[in-house]
Amino acid sequence: MNSHALSKSQLAYQWIKARIGDGTFSPGYRLVLGQIAQELGVSVVPVREAIRLLEAEGLVTFERNVGAQVAMVDEIEYQHTMQTLALVEGYATALTAPLPPKTIATAKKLNAELTACLDDFEPKRFTSLNREFHWALFDACPNPQVLDLVNRGWNRLSGLRTSTFSFVPGRAHESVREHDRILGLLEQGAPASEIEQAVREHRLATLDAFLAYQAERHA
C-alpha cells in the first residue's frame, strides 16, 4: 500500500474511532463502508483497511450476512448495571417526590424534545436528552448517598458506550410513552411506592429490549 493510501486509511481509522468514542457510533451500529467512504471522499479500500484495524483492537466486529458493526458491550456487565440502576434510580425518584410544578414542566419539555427526535431519529441526541429527563426527576434527591449510586450507574453505562436506542429504535417510542406515565404519577401525587415501581419497570424494559436484541442476533 502506498503512503497516500495509508494516509487515507489512517484518516478513516481516526474518523471512525472518534465516533465510536463519543457515542455517535454506539455498540451494534452497522458500519456501511460505502456510506463512510462517500462521507470522507475516499474509496472503499482505505475504509475497509480502517475497519480491519479497528477489528484488531476489538472495537469492531465482522459477521457474515451482517457486515461490520461496532462491538457490543459486555452483556453481563450491562445487565448488572441496569438491574442495579433500576433499583437505585427508582428509589431516588420516589424520595424526590413530590416534585415542584417547575421541575415537572422542565421534564415535560424534555420529553417533548425526545418525542420530536423520534421522526428523524438520532440515538446520540436521544440518549443525551433521556439522561437530562431522568436527572430532572431525581436531581433534588434528599439522600446524597442514593444520588451518588445513581450517578455511578449512569457513568458506568457511559463507560460501556451503549445506547439500546441505537440498535432497538422501537424502544425509544416505548420509552417516551413510559415517561408520560411516570410524569402522570408525579403530577397526581401518587404514592412513592407506585412511582418507584414505574421507574424501575421503565429501566428494566430497556434491559429486556437489549437482551431480546442480543438473543435474536445469536439465534
Residue pairs with C-beta under 8 A, 6 or more apart in sequence:
1 9
1 49
5 45
5 46
5 49
8 40
8 42
8 43
8 46
9 45
9 46
9 47
9 49
9 50
9 53
10 50
11 40
11 42
11 46
12 36
12 37
12 40
12 42
12 46
12 47
12 49
12 50
13 49
13 50
13 53
13 54
15 36
15 40
15 50
16 25
16 31
16 36
16 47
16 50
16 51
16 54
16 60
17 54
17 59
19 25
20 54
20 59
20 60
20 70
20 161
21 161
22 124
23 124
23 127
23 158
23 161
23 163
24 124
25 31
25 70
26 70
26 123
26 124
26 127
26 161
26 162
26 163
26 166
26 167
27 70
27 71
27 72
27 73
27 160
27 161
27 162
27 163
27 166
27 167
28 69
28 70
28 72
28 166
28 167
28 213
29 69
29 70
29 123
29 166
29 167
30 66
30 67
30 68
30 69
31 51
31 60
31 67
31 68
31 69
31 70
32 67
33 44
33 47
33 48
33 51
33 67
33 68
34 44
36 47
37 43
37 44
37 46
37 47
40 47
51 60
51 62
51 68
54 60
55 61
55 62
55 68
58 71
59 70
59 71
60 68
60 69
60 70
60 71
61 68
61 69
61 70
61 71
61 72
62 68
62 69
63 69
72 214
73 160
73 161
73 162
74 160
75 211
75 214
77 160
78 157
78 160
78 162
78 207
78 210
79 207
79 211
81 153
81 156
81 157
81 160
82 157
82 203
82 204
82 206
82 207
82 210
83 204
83 207
84 149
84 153
85 150
85 153
85 154
85 157
85 203
86 199
86 200
86 203
86 204
86 207
87 200
88 146
88 149
88 150
88 153
89 134
89 138
89 150
89 153
89 199
89 200
89 203
90 195
90 196
90 197
90 198
90 199
90 200
90 203
91 146
91 196
92 138
92 141
92 143
92 146
92 147
92 149
92 150
93 134
93 137
93 138
93 141
93 182
93 195
93 196
93 199
94 192
94 193
94 195
94 196
94 199
95 138
95 141
95 142
95 143
95 146
95 192
96 137
96 138
96 139
96 140
96 141
96 142
97 186
97 189
97 192
97 195
98 186
98 189
99 107
99 137
99 140
99 186
103 136
103 137
103 140
104 183
104 186
104 187
106 136
107 133
107 136
107 137
107 179
107 183
107 186
108 183
110 129
110 132
110 133
110 136
111 133
111 176
111 179
111 180
111 183
113 129
114 126
114 129
114 130
114 133
114 172
114 175
114 176
114 179
115 176
117 125
117 126
117 129
117 172
118 172
118 173
118 176
121 165
121 169
121 172
123 163
123 165
123 166
123 169
124 163
124 166
126 163
126 165
126 172
127 163
127 165
127 166
130 165
130 175
131 154
133 179
137 182
137 186
137 199
138 147
138 150
139 147
141 147
141 150
162 210
164 171
164 206
164 209
164 210
164 213
165 171
165 172
165 175
167 213
168 209
168 210
168 212
168 213
170 209
171 205
171 206
171 209
174 205
174 209
175 202
175 205
175 206
178 198
178 201
178 202
178 205
179 202
181 198
182 195
182 198
182 199
182 202
185 194
185 195
185 198
186 195
